Amino acid sequence: MFGQDLGVVVRLFSTVVALRCYLELQSEGQTVGLVPTMGALHAGHLSLIGRARASNDIVVVSIFVNPLQFGPNEDLLRYPRTLERDRLLCEQAGVDVIFAPTPEEMGIGEGTENSLTQVVPPQSMMSGLCGRSRPGHFQGVATIVTKLFNVVQPDRAYFGRKDAQQLAILQRMVRDLNLSVEIVPCEIVRETSGLAMSSRNQYLSEAEKAGAAVLYRSLQKARKVFFTGEVTRQGIIAAVQAELDLEPDVNLEYCELVEPTSLKPIEQIESAGLVAIAARIGNTRLIDNIILKDRQPIVAIDGPAGAGKSTVARRVAKQLGLMYLDTGAMYRAITWLVQEKGIAVDDEPAIAEVVSRAKIEFIETSQDPAIPTQVWVDGSNVTEAIRTQAVTAHVSQVSSLKSVRLHLVKQQQQFGERGGVVAEGRDIGTHVFPDAELKIFLTASVGERARRRQQDLTNVGEEGITLEQLEGQIALRDRLDSTRQISPLTKAENAIEIDTDHRTIDEVIAEIVQHYATVIGAKFGE
């Protein structure tokens, strides 16, 4: 856990100068996570805060009801404002600071909308879905979020997937403007009925709230028909519409099938499709969505060095017929390349230049799980070279560099786009594939991991290093991995922990394969 203990007093600032002063004094050498909100916090917001708290030293929650994103006939004045309650929830969640500016502090005075410098996302992304009935909405969102990024200068910013159009637009904005912040998408948090958490849910009567649950049920119908082979827009939307028709008090505004990142309408799902709906229940407008992907599950295996991740992941992949993605080997390959080029491990600009150009490939040469996947970097076979003590001694330092991690994570996510991947490392389930269908956290004692490492070194002809020395190295590496600023080693909240100390490899693999079978069964409703 990063930062402060939960439940301490949160700082509250309403001016840019005060917030910047605080961050300048507190954030040197620290990572900052930002959770932008409009207040009226609920469990969905708290899940974003929890993600931010787990991965950052300082957590900032902004509370700002943005006038720029409300149309003339929308509920700006009616929108709930519960600052004191929000402040209490932030304290309980371990937030460090709340930024709650006035519109004037954010440069928005009455009648200034047309004279304010604004950020204009691509029209093609704003014109569909909610943009049809909310002109100017996403331009207002993009403008204020950009201002928040400039004020806070966060390393990461957290947004829920419920606002799928907003998320896609902000991801595009960050990429197009070369902003340094990382956008972290977070899963939709739902009430027991399936209704997506929203600040607007409080407007609903009990009867309306019960009726609104049909939005989620309709999306589940889309999911069901998709996994029985229906991939066309017409068939998927018909399934949604049929379920919505069972609730006559729900007035559908739209139901669309679009490509999740570009938001372009699609006639059928090739690899992934976003089914998005908006409807009015009484006077309240609600949105929801689901992403449909025709892919095999991703298995994310995390854990500390020497816990057996590589061996287990490789054999699990072979047994299940999936691709084995050795992310640790990618970081080792870059470390080897840095050493090969004579670059100092603390020369991050030079390393950034190397990693941005490096081409890493995995080549399977045998179906025998005992034969490792070959690792190539820039045309050189480095399968054995990356396992030497020289590389091991510096891989944590190289992999902790922000430029290295950002570039390799993008590569890893590209490998996983179509699913069917078993990936192992130290932040796979928490950072690289947070949506992985199966997350495993392998662990073992320091003594056991040192014994295994000594055996590995003996097998490649490196002898002379004692168990005590290896235990010291592993303990130090654990500290570095768990306290590094970028993607620290932490167990994902929904990961299954497996202690490998007194278990055979076959026993561990059998348990993971059984968990995988459960995931497959759940996917098809078995």
C-alpha positions as CSV (number, residue, x, y, z in Angstrom):
1,M,0.0,0.0,0.0
2,F,1.3,3.4,-1.0
3,G,1.1,6.7,0.8
4,Q,-0.8,7.3,4.1
5,D,-2.8,5.1,6.3
6,L,-6.5,5.0,5.6
7,G,-8.7,7.3,7.6
8,V,-6.3,10.2,8.2
9,V,-7.3,13.8,7.6
10,V,-7.5,14.8,3.9
11,R,-6.3,18.2,2.8
12,L,-8.8,20.3,0.9
13,F,-7.8,23.1,-1.5
14,S,-10.0,25.2,-3.7
15,T,-7.3,27.3,-5.5
16,V,-4.7,26.3,-8.1
17,V,-1.9,28.0,-6.3
18,A,-2.5,26.2,-3.0
19,L,-2.7,22.8,-4.7
20,R,0.5,23.4,-6.7
21,C,2.3,24.5,-3.6
22,Y,1.2,21.4,-1.8
23,L,2.3,19.1,-4.6
24,E,5.6,20.9,-5.1
25,L,6.4,20.3,-1.4
26,Q,5.1,16.8,-1.3
27,S,5.6,15.1,-4.6
28,E,9.3,15.2,-5.3
29,G,10.3,11.6,-6.1
30,Q,6.7,10.5,-5.5
31,T,4.0,9.3,-7.9
32,V,0.7,11.1,-8.1
33,G,-2.6,9.5,-9.0
34,L,-5.6,11.7,-10.0
35,V,-9.2,10.7,-9.8
36,P,-11.3,13.4,-11.5
37,T,-14.9,13.5,-10.3
38,M,-17.9,15.8,-10.1
39,G,-18.6,14.8,-6.5
40,A,-21.6,13.0,-5.0
41,L,-19.2,10.1,-4.5
42,H,-20.4,6.5,-4.6
43,A,-18.9,3.0,-4.6
44,G,-17.8,3.4,-8.3
45,H,-15.7,6.5,-7.4
46,L,-14.3,4.7,-4.4
47,S,-13.2,1.8,-6.6
48,L,-11.2,4.3,-8.7
49,I,-9.7,5.8,-5.5
50,G,-8.8,2.3,-4.4
51,R,-6.9,1.6,-7.7
52,A,-5.1,5.0,-7.3
53,R,-4.2,4.3,-3.7
54,A,-2.7,0.9,-4.5
55,S,-0.3,2.3,-7.1
56,N,0.6,5.9,-6.1
57,D,2.3,7.7,-3.2
58,I,-0.1,10.7,-3.4
59,V,-3.8,10.5,-4.4
60,V,-5.6,13.6,-5.5
61,V,-9.4,13.6,-6.0
62,S,-10.8,16.6,-7.9
63,I,-14.4,17.6,-7.2
64,F,-15.7,20.0,-9.8
65,V,-19.2,20.2,-11.4
66,N,-18.0,21.3,-14.8
67,P,-20.4,23.8,-16.4
68,L,-18.8,23.3,-19.8
69,Q,-20.1,19.8,-20.1
70,F,-23.8,20.6,-19.4
71,G,-26.2,21.7,-22.1
72,P,-28.9,24.4,-21.7
73,N,-31.6,21.9,-20.7
74,E,-29.4,19.7,-18.6
75,D,-29.2,19.3,-14.8
76,L,-26.3,21.6,-13.9
77,L,-28.1,23.3,-11.1
78,R,-29.8,20.1,-10.0
79,Y,-26.6,18.1,-10.0
80,P,-25.9,16.9,-6.4
81,R,-23.3,18.7,-4.4
82,T,-22.2,16.9,-1.2
83,L,-18.8,18.2,-0.4
84,E,-18.7,17.4,3.3
85,R,-19.9,13.8,2.7
86,D,-17.4,13.4,-0.1
87,R,-14.7,14.7,2.1
88,L,-15.5,12.1,4.8
89,L,-15.5,9.3,2.2
90,C,-12.1,10.5,0.8
91,E,-10.7,10.5,4.4
92,Q,-11.9,6.9,4.9
93,A,-10.4,5.9,1.5
94,G,-7.0,7.3,2.3
95,V,-7.1,10.2,-0.2
96,D,-4.3,12.8,0.4
97,V,-5.8,15.9,-1.0
98,I,-9.1,17.1,-2.5
99,F,-9.1,19.8,-5.1
100,A,-12.5,21.5,-5.2
101,P,-12.2,24.7,-7.2
102,T,-15.0,27.1,-8.2
103,P,-15.8,27.6,-11.9
104,E,-14.1,31.0,-11.7
105,E,-10.9,29.4,-10.3
106,M,-11.0,27.1,-13.4
107,G,-11.3,30.1,-15.6
108,I,-15.0,29.7,-16.3
109,G,-17.1,32.8,-15.6
110,E,-20.6,33.5,-16.7
111,G,-20.7,34.0,-20.4
112,T,-17.0,33.1,-20.9
113,E,-17.7,29.7,-22.7
114,N,-17.1,31.2,-26.1
115,S,-14.0,33.1,-25.2
116,L,-12.2,30.3,-23.3
117,T,-9.4,28.4,-25.0
118,Q,-10.8,24.9,-25.3
119,V,-9.6,21.4,-26.3
120,V,-11.5,20.0,-29.3
121,P,-11.4,16.2,-29.7
122,P,-12.0,14.6,-33.1
123,Q,-15.5,15.3,-34.4
124,S,-15.9,11.7,-35.4
125,M,-15.6,10.6,-31.8
126,M,-17.9,13.3,-30.4
127,S,-20.7,13.2,-32.9
128,G,-22.1,9.8,-32.1
129,L,-23.6,8.1,-29.1
130,C,-24.1,10.7,-26.3
131,G,-22.7,13.4,-28.5
132,R,-25.9,13.5,-30.6
133,S,-28.0,14.8,-27.8
134,R,-25.2,16.5,-25.9
135,P,-23.5,18.9,-28.3
136,G,-20.4,20.5,-26.7
137,H,-20.3,18.0,-23.9
138,F,-17.1,16.1,-24.7
139,Q,-15.3,19.3,-25.7
140,G,-16.2,20.6,-22.2
141,V,-14.9,17.4,-20.6
142,A,-11.7,17.4,-22.6
143,T,-11.0,21.1,-21.7
144,I,-11.4,20.7,-18.0
145,V,-9.6,17.3,-17.8
146,T,-6.7,18.9,-19.7
147,K,-6.7,21.8,-17.2
148,L,-6.7,19.3,-14.3
149,F,-3.8,17.4,-15.9
150,N,-1.8,20.7,-16.2
151,V,-2.5,21.7,-12.6
152,V,-2.0,18.3,-10.9
153,Q,0.7,16.9,-13.3
154,P,-0.3,13.3,-12.3
155,D,1.5,10.2,-13.3
156,R,-1.8,8.4,-13.7
157,A,-5.5,9.4,-14.0
158,Y,-8.3,7.0,-13.3
159,F,-11.6,6.8,-15.2
160,G,-14.5,4.3,-15.1
161,R,-15.5,2.3,-18.2
162,K,-19.2,3.3,-17.7
163,D,-18.5,6.5,-19.5
164,A,-17.0,4.6,-22.5
165,Q,-17.2,7.4,-25.0
166,Q,-15.5,9.8,-22.5
167,L,-12.8,7.3,-21.8
168,A,-12.0,6.7,-25.5
169,I,-11.9,10.4,-26.2
170,L,-9.6,11.1,-23.3
171,Q,-7.3,8.3,-24.3
172,R,-7.1,9.7,-27.8
173,M,-6.5,13.2,-26.5
174,V,-3.6,12.1,-24.3
175,R,-2.1,10.2,-27.2
176,D,-2.6,13.0,-29.7
177,L,-1.3,15.8,-27.4
178,N,1.7,13.7,-26.2
179,L,0.6,14.2,-22.6
180,S,2.7,12.3,-20.1
181,V,-0.2,11.1,-17.9
182,E,-1.3,7.4,-18.1
183,I,-5.0,6.9,-18.4
184,V,-6.1,3.9,-16.3
185,P,-9.5,2.5,-17.2
186,C,-11.4,0.9,-14.3
187,E,-14.2,-1.6,-14.4
188,I,-17.9,-0.6,-14.0
189,V,-19.1,-1.0,-10.4
190,R,-22.7,-2.2,-10.2
191,E,-25.4,-2.4,-7.6
192,T,-26.7,-5.9,-6.8
193,S,-29.3,-5.6,-9.5
194,G,-26.6,-5.0,-12.1
195,L,-27.5,-1.2,-12.4
196,A,-24.3,0.7,-13.0
197,M,-23.3,3.0,-10.1
198,S,-24.0,6.6,-11.0
199,S,-24.4,9.9,-9.1
200,R,-27.7,10.2,-11.0
201,N,-29.1,7.0,-9.5
202,Q,-30.2,9.0,-6.4
203,Y,-32.7,10.8,-8.6
204,L,-34.5,7.4,-9.2
205,S,-37.5,6.2,-7.1
206,E,-37.3,2.7,-5.8
207,A,-39.6,1.6,-8.6
208,E,-37.6,3.4,-11.2
209,K,-34.4,1.9,-9.9
210,A,-35.8,-1.6,-10.1
211,G,-36.9,-0.9,-13.7
212,A,-33.5,0.6,-14.6
213,A,-31.8,-2.7,-14.0
214,V,-33.1,-3.8,-17.4
215,L,-30.2,-1.9,-18.9
216,Y,-27.7,-4.4,-17.5
217,R,-30.0,-7.3,-18.3
218,S,-30.2,-6.2,-21.9
219,L,-26.5,-6.0,-22.2
220,Q,-26.2,-9.5,-20.8
221,K,-28.5,-10.6,-23.5
222,A,-26.2,-9.1,-26.1
223,R,-23.3,-11.0,-24.4
224,K,-25.2,-14.2,-24.6
225,V,-26.2,-14.0,-28.2
226,F,-22.6,-13.0,-29.1
227,F,-21.1,-16.0,-27.5
228,T,-23.6,-18.2,-29.3
229,G,-22.3,-16.9,-32.6
230,E,-24.2,-13.7,-33.3
231,V,-21.7,-11.0,-34.4
232,T,-23.8,-8.7,-36.5
233,R,-25.0,-5.3,-35.4
234,Q,-28.6,-6.1,-36.3
235,G,-28.7,-9.3,-34.3
236,I,-27.0,-7.9,-31.2
237,I,-29.1,-4.8,-31.0
238,A,-32.2,-6.8,-31.6
239,A,-31.4,-8.9,-28.5
240,V,-30.9,-5.7,-26.5
241,Q,-34.1,-4.2,-27.7
242,A,-36.2,-7.3,-27.0
243,E,-35.1,-7.2,-23.3
244,L,-35.7,-3.4,-23.0
245,D,-39.2,-3.8,-24.4
246,L,-40.1,-5.7,-21.3
247,E,-39.9,-2.4,-19.3
248,P,-42.2,0.1,-20.9
249,D,-41.2,2.9,-18.6
250,V,-37.6,2.8,-20.0
251,N,-37.3,5.3,-22.9
252,L,-34.4,4.3,-25.1
253,E,-32.3,7.1,-26.5
254,Y,-29.9,5.0,-28.4
255,C,-28.4,1.5,-28.6
256,E,-25.3,1.3,-30.8
257,L,-22.5,-1.1,-31.7
258,V,-19.2,0.7,-32.2
259,E,-15.4,-0.1,-32.3
260,P,-14.3,0.5,-28.7
261,T,-11.3,2.9,-29.4
262,S,-12.4,4.8,-32.5
263,L,-16.1,4.8,-31.6
264,K,-16.9,4.2,-35.3
265,P,-20.1,2.3,-36.0
266,I,-19.5,-1.3,-37.1
267,E,-21.8,-3.7,-38.8
268,Q,-20.3,-6.8,-37.2
269,I,-17.7,-7.6,-34.6
270,E,-14.3,-8.7,-36.0
271,S,-12.3,-8.6,-32.8
272,A,-14.1,-6.3,-30.3
273,G,-17.3,-4.3,-30.2
274,L,-18.7,-1.8,-27.7
275,V,-22.5,-2.1,-27.1
276,A,-23.5,1.2,-25.7
277,I,-27.0,2.3,-24.5
278,A,-28.5,5.5,-23.1
279,A,-32.1,5.7,-21.8
280,R,-34.3,7.8,-19.7
281,I,-36.1,6.5,-16.7
282,G,-38.5,9.2,-15.5
283,N,-36.5,12.4,-15.7
284,T,-33.2,10.7,-15.2
285,R,-30.8,9.9,-18.1
286,L,-28.6,6.8,-17.6
287,I,-25.9,5.1,-19.7
288,D,-24.3,1.7,-19.7
289,N,-22.2,-0.5,-22.0
290,I,-20.4,-3.8,-22.5
291,I,-17.4,-4.7,-24.5
292,L,-17.8,-8.0,-26.5
293,K,-14.5,-9.7,-27.4
294,D,-14.3,-13.0,-29.3
295,R,-11.1,-14.1,-27.7
296,Q,-9.7,-16.8,-25.5
297,P,-9.1,-15.7,-21.9
298,I,-5.9,-14.0,-20.7
299,V,-4.1,-15.7,-17.7
300,A,-2.0,-13.3,-15.7
301,I,0.5,-14.8,-13.3
302,D,2.2,-12.5,-10.9
303,G,4.5,-12.9,-8.0
304,P,8.0,-12.1,-6.6
305,A,11.3,-13.2,-8.2
306,G,12.0,-16.9,-8.0
307,A,8.4,-18.0,-7.1
308,G,8.3,-20.3,-10.2
309,K,6.3,-18.0,-12.5
310,S,8.2,-18.7,-15.7
311,T,8.2,-22.5,-15.3
312,V,4.6,-22.6,-14.3
313,A,3.4,-20.1,-16.9
314,R,5.3,-21.9,-19.7
315,R,3.8,-25.3,-18.9
316,V,0.3,-23.9,-18.3
317,A,0.4,-22.2,-21.8
318,K,1.6,-25.5,-23.4
319,Q,-1.1,-27.5,-21.7
320,L,-3.9,-25.1,-22.6
321,G,-2.6,-24.4,-26.1
322,L,-2.1,-20.7,-25.4
323,M,0.7,-18.3,-26.2
324,Y,3.3,-17.9,-23.4
325,L,4.3,-14.3,-23.0
326,D,7.4,-14.0,-20.8
327,T,7.3,-10.4,-19.8
328,G,10.3,-10.8,-17.5
329,A,12.3,-11.9,-20.5
330,M,11.4,-8.7,-22.2
331,Y,12.9,-6.6,-19.4
332,R,15.9,-8.9,-19.3
333,A,16.3,-8.5,-23.0
334,I,16.4,-4.7,-22.7
335,T,18.8,-4.9,-19.8
336,W,21.1,-7.2,-21.9
337,L,20.9,-4.7,-24.8
338,V,21.7,-1.8,-22.5
339,Q,24.8,-3.7,-21.3
340,E,25.7,-4.8,-24.8
341,K,25.7,-1.2,-26.0
342,G,27.8,0.0,-23.0
343,I,25.0,2.3,-21.6
344,A,25.1,3.2,-17.9
345,V,22.0,1.8,-16.2
346,D,21.2,5.3,-14.8
347,D,21.3,7.0,-18.2
348,E,17.5,6.9,-18.8
349,P,17.5,9.1,-21.9
350,A,19.9,6.7,-23.7
351,I,18.0,3.7,-22.5
352,A,14.7,5.3,-23.6
353,E,16.2,5.7,-27.1
354,V,17.2,2.0,-27.1
355,V,14.0,0.6,-25.8
356,S,11.8,2.7,-28.2
357,R,13.7,1.1,-31.2
358,A,14.2,-2.4,-29.8
359,K,12.4,-5.3,-31.5
360,I,11.6,-8.2,-29.2
361,E,10.4,-11.5,-30.6
362,F,9.4,-14.9,-29.0
363,I,9.9,-18.0,-31.1
364,E,8.6,-21.4,-30.1
365,T,11.0,-24.2,-31.3
366,S,9.4,-27.1,-29.5
367,Q,6.2,-28.3,-27.9
368,D,8.2,-29.7,-25.1
369,P,7.6,-27.4,-22.1
370,A,11.0,-28.1,-20.8
371,I,12.5,-26.3,-23.8
372,P,12.2,-22.6,-23.2
373,T,10.8,-20.2,-25.8
374,Q,13.6,-18.5,-27.7
375,V,13.9,-14.7,-27.0
376,W,15.4,-12.5,-29.7
377,V,16.1,-8.8,-29.5
378,D,17.2,-6.8,-32.6
379,G,18.1,-10.0,-34.5
380,S,20.2,-11.6,-31.7
381,N,19.2,-14.8,-29.9
382,V,19.5,-13.9,-26.2
383,T,17.6,-16.8,-24.6
384,E,20.6,-17.9,-22.5
385,A,22.4,-14.5,-22.2
386,I,19.5,-12.8,-20.4
387,R,19.6,-15.4,-17.6
388,T,23.2,-14.6,-16.5
389,Q,24.0,-13.1,-13.2
390,A,25.2,-9.9,-14.9
391,V,21.7,-9.3,-16.3
392,T,20.0,-10.4,-13.1
393,A,21.9,-8.0,-11.0
394,H,20.6,-5.0,-13.0
395,V,17.3,-5.9,-14.4
396,S,15.3,-4.4,-11.5
397,Q,17.0,-1.1,-11.9
398,V,16.4,-1.0,-15.7
399,S,12.8,-2.2,-15.4
400,S,12.0,0.4,-12.8
401,L,12.6,3.2,-15.4
402,K,9.4,4.8,-16.5
403,S,10.4,5.0,-20.1
404,V,11.2,1.3,-20.2
405,R,8.0,0.2,-18.5
406,L,5.7,2.4,-20.6
407,H,7.1,1.1,-23.9
408,L,7.2,-2.6,-22.9
409,V,3.8,-2.5,-21.4
410,K,2.4,-1.2,-24.7
411,Q,4.2,-4.1,-26.5
412,Q,2.8,-6.6,-24.0
413,Q,-0.8,-5.3,-24.4
414,Q,-0.5,-5.6,-28.1
415,F,0.4,-9.3,-27.7
416,G,-2.7,-9.7,-25.5
417,E,-5.2,-7.9,-27.7
418,R,-6.6,-11.1,-29.2
419,G,-6.4,-13.0,-25.9
420,G,-5.2,-16.6,-25.6
421,V,-2.2,-15.5,-23.6
422,V,-0.5,-16.7,-20.5
423,A,1.6,-13.8,-19.2
424,E,3.9,-13.7,-16.1
425,G,5.7,-10.9,-14.3
426,R,5.2,-8.6,-11.4
427,D,2.4,-6.3,-12.5
428,I,0.5,-8.3,-15.1
429,G,-2.8,-8.6,-13.3
430,T,-2.6,-5.1,-11.7
431,H,-1.3,-3.0,-14.6
432,V,-0.6,-4.8,-17.9
433,F,-3.8,-6.9,-18.1
434,P,-6.1,-5.5,-15.4
435,D,-9.0,-7.1,-17.3
436,A,-7.4,-10.6,-17.4
437,E,-10.1,-13.3,-16.9
438,L,-7.8,-15.3,-14.6
439,K,-5.3,-13.8,-12.2
440,I,-2.8,-15.9,-10.2
441,F,-0.3,-14.7,-7.6
442,L,2.4,-17.2,-7.0
443,T,4.5,-16.8,-3.9
444,A,7.2,-18.7,-2.0
445,S,9.6,-18.0,0.9
446,V,12.9,-16.2,0.3
447,G,14.8,-19.3,1.3
448,E,13.0,-21.5,-1.2
449,R,13.4,-19.0,-4.0
450,A,17.2,-18.7,-3.3
451,R,17.5,-22.5,-3.5
452,R,15.8,-22.5,-6.9
453,R,17.9,-19.7,-8.2
454,Q,21.1,-21.4,-7.2
455,Q,20.0,-24.5,-9.0
456,D,19.2,-22.5,-12.2
457,L,22.7,-20.9,-12.0
458,T,24.3,-24.3,-11.6
459,N,22.5,-25.6,-14.7
460,V,24.0,-22.8,-16.8
461,G,27.5,-23.3,-15.4
462,E,27.6,-20.5,-12.9
463,E,28.7,-21.6,-9.5
464,G,30.3,-20.1,-6.5
465,I,27.5,-17.9,-5.2
466,T,26.2,-19.0,-1.8
467,L,22.6,-19.4,-0.7
468,E,23.1,-16.6,1.8
469,Q,24.2,-14.2,-1.0
470,L,21.2,-15.2,-3.1
471,E,18.8,-14.7,-0.2
472,G,20.2,-11.2,0.2
473,Q,19.8,-10.4,-3.5
474,I,16.3,-11.7,-3.6
475,A,15.2,-9.9,-0.4
476,L,16.7,-6.6,-1.9
477,R,14.9,-7.3,-5.2
478,D,11.6,-7.8,-3.4
479,R,12.0,-4.4,-1.7
480,L,12.9,-2.7,-5.0
481,D,10.0,-4.4,-6.9
482,S,7.4,-3.6,-4.2
483,T,8.4,0.0,-3.7
484,R,9.3,1.1,-7.2
485,Q,7.4,4.2,-8.4
486,I,6.2,2.6,-11.7
487,S,3.9,-0.4,-11.4
488,P,5.0,-1.9,-8.1
489,L,4.7,-5.5,-7.2
490,T,1.3,-5.9,-5.6
491,K,-1.3,-8.7,-5.5
492,A,-4.3,-7.9,-7.6
493,E,-7.5,-7.6,-5.6
494,N,-9.1,-10.4,-7.4
495,A,-6.0,-12.7,-7.8
496,I,-5.9,-16.2,-6.5
497,E,-2.8,-16.7,-4.3
498,I,-0.9,-20.0,-4.6
499,D,2.0,-20.7,-2.2
500,T,4.5,-22.9,-4.0
501,D,6.8,-23.7,-1.1
502,H,5.6,-27.2,-0.4
503,R,3.9,-28.0,-3.7
504,T,5.2,-29.7,-6.9
505,I,5.0,-27.9,-10.2
506,D,2.5,-30.4,-11.4
507,E,0.2,-29.6,-8.5
508,V,0.4,-25.9,-9.1
509,I,-0.3,-26.3,-12.8
510,A,-3.2,-28.6,-12.1
511,E,-4.8,-26.0,-9.9
512,I,-4.4,-23.2,-12.4
513,V,-5.8,-25.3,-15.2
514,Q,-8.8,-26.0,-13.0
515,H,-9.3,-22.3,-12.4
516,Y,-9.1,-21.7,-16.2
517,A,-11.8,-24.4,-16.8
518,T,-14.0,-22.5,-14.4
519,V,-13.4,-19.2,-16.3
520,I,-14.3,-20.9,-19.6
521,G,-17.4,-22.4,-18.1
522,A,-18.5,-19.0,-16.8
523,K,-17.9,-17.4,-20.2
524,F,-20.4,-19.7,-21.8
525,G,-22.8,-19.8,-18.9
526,E,-22.0,-23.3,-17.8
